[in-house]
């Protein structure tokens, strides 16, 4: 693909706008309330709209905008059904962690999810293990997303991968480093809005290009009737497998640290209530639209081999170039808004959970400030260098990032909130069981096909629940006072 | 931002924060919504979708199982969330220290 100026200009305007918002947010950082609260949690001042958008945008990543629709293109309506399991995240995370998490977060003065776990279980071992899991897995996940961001710019603009990655890296790095959580949340809100508008425009464009929904449906039926069934183009998508995504991308999302930290960042009950409504509607809207686009693209542009290219190609096909540029800012926004949150989260795990907890608890405010900026910036540079030529180990670790963290954290967080007999023994056992069994079952499934016909995440989540209960009750049974 | 640790060693005066009762109820509502959501989603998708494709009817151009399971399901869940946030969820302050208004603090 050669350089496409009409596509580049809207993307460039988007990047500059995001940059400006991040910069303005950094100016707003107040000195009251402590630097750490401000930098890593936005001073717990998020309103309903920004809270909802930052949750949706953090959660919706390259896979919702490129990979997912690409698979829907190949598999048909069965994959949209699977994608719609994500609607539950819109209300579930906030209702489950809910007001109790927000109140306890304030009581314990917690800035990160690990702060909460450390106070709840009164155990440095829990904190260290969590920090290691977060740093390793989310660091890998973040790098994979950066590669995705670079590749997307490369394919849209025709720039070299290295140049594309550099543009992507600089734009994210600057606003995250100087602006912290507030900049991340505000840019997420704008990016979320772009995703909503972008998916709607593209869906309309695709339907018009396909001659209306009934015509598209007829084309699909003519090609392969299975495309409109819930069972996939080759009939192998089973109800059990699709349902197990309710855990992976649905209710299990409660255990992801980047989501949990947002559930203690809002300023009031009212903000949380608004975010419940907005989050549910926006998540469902984006997921439904994007995956419909993937399926509808099939009769219009048959024969696309690489799933990730379906959305960029169909946008360039059905929309005028300048409008395609605007629409394609949406996957860009999705990747950026995931990456910025992960970057800040890994940085907080290093600064708050490792450095301040174990290395230098008495550090001065000024020192903490320097360290926070420094760690965030350096992390970004390391990720950039790794993304230039991603090592195999990183790609390997990324496979476990999502499900592995869910299996590790879901019960220590949820039962830690609601079950008074939960204790550090249960939490440790649950985290170790979750991660170890996830890796083991991953290899089993790779070799022999899915155990019990469900996604890898399912069994580890059940095992880690058992481990949590057994560990808590068997050793030191004592009620916790919140 | 009063304490860094969980309150401990206060055997006689310990009383759970009354706000947690509300929080527990709301978490259960979340579980209930998710279960309902799952049943609706699964029931229509595999109840209607398991027929041979020739028997599908089409609503707004979309296959019936998909329309009920994913489109109506999504709209219904959004409506339920709106109703519940409006009429069931309670607004409570989130501050670390909480003083009940109904009963004055005992000395």
Boltz contact constraints between the chains, C-beta under 6 A:
constraints:
  - contact:
      token1: [A, 77]
      token2: [B, 66]
      max_distance: 6.0
  - contact:
      token1: [A, 81]
      token2: [B, 45]
      max_distance: 6.0
  - contact:
      token1: [A, 84]
      token2: [B, 70]
      max_distance: 6.0
  - contact:
      token1: [A, 87]
      token2: [B, 74]
      max_distance: 6.0
  - contact:
      token1: [A, 87]
      token2: [B, 77]
      max_distance: 6.0
  - contact:
      token1: [A, 88]
      token2: [B, 34]
      max_distance: 6.0
  - contact:
      token1: [A, 88]
      token2: [B, 37]
      max_distance: 6.0
  - contact:
      token1: [A, 91]
      token2: [B, 81]
      max_distance: 6.0
  - contact:
      token1: [A, 92]
      token2: [B, 30]
      max_distance: 6.0
  - contact:
      token1: [A, 92]
      token2: [B, 34]
      max_distance: 6.0
  - contact:
      token1: [A, 95]
      token2: [B, 26]
      max_distance: 6.0
  - contact:
      token1: [A, 95]
      token2: [B, 30]
      max_distance: 6.0
  - contact:
      token1: [A, 96]
      token2: [B, 27]
      max_distance: 6.0
  - contact:
      token1: [A, 96]
      token2: [B, 30]
      max_distance: 6.0
  - contact:
      token1: [A, 98]
      token2: [B, 23]
      max_distance: 6.0
  - contact:
      token1: [A, 98]
      token2: [B, 26]
      max_distance: 6.0
  - contact:
      token1: [A, 98]
      token2: [B, 27]
      max_distance: 6.0
  - contact:
      token1: [A, 99]
      token2: [B, 23]
      max_distance: 6.0
  - contact:
      token1: [A, 100]
      token2: [B, 20]
      max_distance: 6.0
  - contact:
      token1: [A, 100]
      token2: [B, 23]
      max_distance: 6.0
  - contact:
      token1: [A, 102]
      token2: [B, 94]
      max_distance: 6.0
  - contact:
      token1: [A, 103]
      token2: [B, 94]
      max_distance: 6.0
  - contact:
      token1: [A, 106]
      token2: [B, 96]
      max_distance: 6.0
  - contact:
      token1: [A, 107]
      token2: [B, 96]
      max_distance: 6.0
  - contact:
      token1: [A, 109]
      token2: [B, 1]
      max_distance: 6.0
  - contact:
      token1: [A, 109]
      token2: [B, 4]
      max_distance: 6.0
  - contact:
      token1: [A, 119]
      token2: [B, 6]
      max_distance: 6.0
  - contact:
      token1: [A, 213]
      token2: [B, 61]
      max_distance: 6.0
  - contact:
      token1: [A, 214]
      token2: [B, 61]
      max_distance: 6.0
  - contact:
      token1: [A, 217]
      token2: [B, 61]
      max_distance: 6.0
  - contact:
      token1: [A, 225]
      token2: [B, 53]
      max_distance: 6.0
  - contact:
      token1: [A, 228]
      token2: [B, 53]
      max_distance: 6.0
  - contact:
      token1: [A, 228]
      token2: [B, 63]
      max_distance: 6.0
  - contact:
      token1: [A, 229]
      token2: [B, 49]
      max_distance: 6.0
  - contact:
      token1: [A, 229]
      token2: [B, 53]
      max_distance: 6.0
  - contact:
      token1: [A, 230]
      token2: [B, 45]
      max_distance: 6.0
  - contact:
      token1: [A, 230]
      token2: [B, 49]
      max_distance: 6.0
  - contact:
      token1: [A, 239]
      token2: [B, 46]
      max_distance: 6.0
  - contact:
      token1: [A, 251]
      token2: [B, 34]
      max_distance: 6.0
  - contact:
      token1: [A, 269]
      token2: [B, 91]
      max_distance: 6.0
  - contact:
      token1: [A, 269]
      token2: [B, 92]
      max_distance: 6.0
  - contact:
      token1: [A, 270]
      token2: [B, 91]
      max_distance: 6.0
  - contact:
      token1: [A, 273]
      token2: [B, 85]
      max_distance: 6.0
  - contact:
      token1: [A, 273]
      token2: [B, 89]
      max_distance: 6.0
  - contact:
      token1: [A, 276]
      token2: [B, 81]
      max_distance: 6.0
  - contact:
      token1: [A, 276]
      token2: [B, 85]
      max_distance: 6.0
  - contact:
      token1: [A, 277]
      token2: [B, 81]
      max_distance: 6.0
  - contact:
      token1: [A, 277]
      token2: [B, 82]
      max_distance: 6.0
  - contact:
      token1: [A, 277]
      token2: [B, 85]
      max_distance: 6.0
  - contact:
      token1: [A, 280]
      token2: [B, 78]
      max_distance: 6.0
  - contact:
      token1: [A, 280]
      token2: [B, 81]
      max_distance: 6.0
  - contact:
      token1: [A, 281]
      token2: [B, 78]
      max_distance: 6.0
  - contact:
      token1: [A, 284]
      token2: [B, 74]
      max_distance: 6.0
  - contact:
      token1: [A, 481]
      token2: [B, 14]
      max_distance: 6.0
